[in-house]
Amino acid sequence: MNTTEISTELQHLKKQVAELRAELDDLGQHFAVENFDGGAKNVNLSCTALTLLNTENPNQIQGMLCGGPDGPELVLWGPDQKPRLTVRVDPAGVPSVELLDAAGRVAILLGRDSLGQTSVGVFDQGRPRAALKASDQCGIVSAVHNGGQTRATMVGMEDAGEIMLVNPDMKVAVKLSTRGQHGEGLITVNHSNGKAAVILASLPDHGCVLVNDRAGQMKYSLPSPKDI
């Protein structure tokens, strides 16, 4: 190798070294090594996205972990390369978890509702079917219709429990409660306008039946009103 060739080769090597240094500087912005007593080390990685791949099929994406202005998000994919699970935290700090079906529709949603209550929603083919909600006052279990309208609700409170059945007009048709006059059981069957039609109650000394008109005014009772 003559002098000219050696000089050319050196220039080429210098260029490669400079490029490698630049690449290492870029990587150094994302990697950090912590040293601990006893010789243990910890490697920290800072990045905006991580892609999880199948070790036996590097072309198959199994998940992604991303960060950005909309908040962090973790997405796990099924073998068909479609999302099956998402975990998010929005810019306001509100977390949510979604389980998706094969068509990409929400099957289970964990998060908060429009009122800020912690909730769990269960769906069938993207249609709502049931919900769990919690607040500082009560816990609620609801069975709902396609559009999300409640058809049956169970409420648990500190001093009472209630079950309500709701008609298509969103009026309570039947209500079971422990909120009688002295904590006894109470069943109310309503007219279609939501007014009480029949009330069955347990009083301290006997049972009671009240029959009302459509305005909710009592027409008949057992025992008589003076004995209630």
C-alpha positions in Angstrom: 0.0 0.0 0.0 1.5 3.3 -1.1 1.5 6.6 0.8 -1.5 7.9 -1.1 -3.6 4.8 -0.3 -2.6 5.0 3.4 -3.6 8.6 3.6 -6.9 7.9 2.0 -7.6 5.0 4.3 -6.7 7.1 7.3 -9.1 9.8 6.2 -11.8 7.2 5.8 -11.2 5.8 9.3 -11.2 9.3 10.8 -14.6 9.9 9.2 -16.0 6.6 10.5 -14.7 7.4 14.0 -16.3 10.8 13.9 -19.6 9.2 12.9 -19.4 6.6 15.6 -18.7 9.3 18.2 -21.7 11.3 17.0 -23.9 8.2 17.3 -22.6 7.5 20.8 -23.3 11.1 21.8 -26.9 10.6 20.6 -27.2 7.3 22.4 -25.7 8.9 25.5 -28.7 11.2 25.7 -31.0 8.3 26.2 -28.9 5.9 28.3 -27.6 6.3 31.8 -25.8 3.9 34.0 -26.2 4.0 37.8 -23.5 2.4 40.0 -24.4 1.0 43.4 -22.4 -0.2 46.4 -21.2 -3.7 45.8 -20.6 -3.3 42.1 -24.3 -3.6 41.0 -25.3 -1.4 38.1 -28.6 -0.2 36.7 -29.2 1.0 33.1 -31.9 3.7 32.6 -33.4 4.3 29.2 -35.1 7.6 28.2 -37.2 7.5 25.0 -40.6 8.4 23.6 -41.5 4.9 22.3 -40.6 1.3 22.8 -41.8 -1.5 20.5 -42.2 -5.1 21.7 -41.5 -7.8 19.2 -41.9 -11.6 19.1 -38.5 -13.1 19.6 -39.3 -15.9 17.1 -40.8 -13.5 14.6 -39.3 -10.0 14.7 -41.8 -8.8 12.2 -44.6 -9.4 14.6 -45.3 -6.4 16.9 -46.7 -7.5 20.3 -47.0 -4.1 22.0 -45.9 -0.5 22.2 -45.1 1.9 25.1 -45.3 5.5 24.1 -45.1 8.9 25.7 -46.3 12.3 24.4 -48.4 15.4 25.0 -51.5 13.3 25.3 -50.0 11.3 28.1 -48.3 7.9 28.4 -49.9 4.9 26.7 -49.3 1.1 26.7 -50.8 -1.0 23.9 -50.6 -4.8 23.8 -51.4 -6.5 20.5 -52.8 -9.9 19.7 -51.4 -12.4 17.2 -53.5 -10.7 14.5 -51.6 -7.5 15.0 -54.6 -5.7 16.5 -54.7 -4.0 19.9 -56.2 -6.0 22.7 -55.3 -4.0 25.8 -54.6 -0.3 26.3 -53.5 1.5 29.4 -53.5 5.4 29.3 -53.1 8.4 31.6 -54.6 11.6 30.1 -53.0 15.1 30.4 -55.3 15.7 33.5 -53.8 12.6 35.2 -56.9 10.5 34.8 -56.1 6.8 34.1 -58.1 4.3 32.0 -57.8 0.7 30.9 -59.5 -0.8 27.9 -59.9 -4.4 26.9 -60.8 -4.8 23.2 -62.4 -7.6 21.2 -61.2 -9.0 17.9 -62.9 -6.2 16.0 -61.2 -3.5 18.0 -64.4 -2.7 20.0 -64.3 -1.9 23.7 -65.2 -5.0 25.8 -64.3 -3.6 29.2 -63.5 -0.1 30.2 -62.0 0.9 33.6 -61.8 4.6 34.3 -64.0 7.5 35.3 -67.4 8.6 34.1 -68.5 12.1 33.1 -69.2 12.9 36.8 -65.7 11.9 37.8 -66.8 8.7 39.5 -64.7 5.6 39.3 -66.4 3.2 37.0 -66.2 -0.2 35.2 -68.2 -0.7 32.0 -68.9 -4.1 30.3 -69.8 -4.2 26.6 -70.9 -6.8 24.1 -69.9 -6.0 20.5 -69.4 -2.4 21.5 -72.8 -2.1 23.1 -73.0 -1.3 26.8 -74.4 -4.0 29.1 -73.4 -3.4 32.7 -71.6 -0.8 34.8 -70.1 -0.5 38.3 -69.6 2.9 39.9 -68.3 4.1 43.2 -68.4 7.4 45.0 -67.9 8.6 48.6 -71.7 8.2 49.1 -72.5 4.8 47.5 -71.7 1.9 45.2 -73.8 1.3 42.2 -74.3 -1.7 39.9 -76.4 -1.1 36.7 -77.6 -3.3 33.9 -78.1 -1.1 30.8 -79.6 -1.1 27.3 -77.7 -0.6 23.9 -77.7 3.1 24.2 -76.6 3.1 27.8 -80.0 3.6 29.3 -80.4 2.0 32.7 -82.9 -0.9 33.1 -82.0 -2.1 36.5 -79.9 -0.5 39.3 -78.6 -1.7 42.7 -77.4 0.9 45.1 -75.6 0.3 48.4 -75.3 3.2 50.9 -74.2 3.5 54.5 -77.7 3.3 55.9 -79.7 1.6 53.2 -79.8 -0.6 50.1 -82.0 -0.2 47.0 -82.9 -2.0 43.8 -84.7 -0.1 41.0 -86.2 -1.4 37.8 -86.6 1.2 35.1 -89.0 1.3 32.1 -88.2 2.5 28.6 -89.2 6.0 29.5 -86.5 6.1 32.2 -89.0 6.1 35.0 -88.7 3.7 38.0 -91.3 1.0 37.6 -90.4 -1.1 40.7 -88.3 -0.1 43.7 -87.1 -2.3 46.6 -85.6 -0.5 49.5 -84.7 -0.8 53.2 -85.7 2.8 53.8 -89.0 2.1 55.5 -90.2 4.3 58.4 -88.0 2.4 60.9 -85.5 0.8 58.6 -87.9 -2.0 57.5 -88.3 -3.3 53.9 -90.3 -1.3 51.3 -91.5 -2.3 47.8 -93.0 0.3 45.5 -94.7 -0.5 42.2 -95.2 2.6 40.1 -97.6 3.8 37.5 -96.1 4.5 34.0 -95.9 8.1 35.0 -93.6 7.3 37.9 -96.1 7.8 40.6 -96.5 5.1 43.3 -99.3 2.7 42.5 -98.8 0.0 45.2 -96.6 0.2 48.3 -95.8 -2.8 50.4 -94.1 -2.0 53.6 -93.1 -3.7 56.8 -94.1 -1.7 59.9 -92.9 -2.4 63.5 -96.1 -4.3 64.4 -97.5 -5.5 61.1 -97.3 -5.3 57.3 -98.9 -2.6 55.2 -100.3 -2.3 51.7 -101.2 1.1 50.1 -103.0 1.4 46.8 -102.8 4.8 45.0 -104.3 6.5 42.0 -102.3 7.8 39.0 -101.7 11.0 40.9 -100.1 9.1 43.7 -102.9 9.8 46.1 -103.9 6.9 48.4 -107.3 5.2 47.5 -107.1 2.1 49.7 -104.9 0.7 52.5 -104.5 -2.4 54.6 -104.7 -1.9 57.5 -106.8 1.3 57.6 -105.0 4.6 57.5 -105.6 5.2 61.3 -103.8 2.0 62.1 -100.7 2.7 60.0 
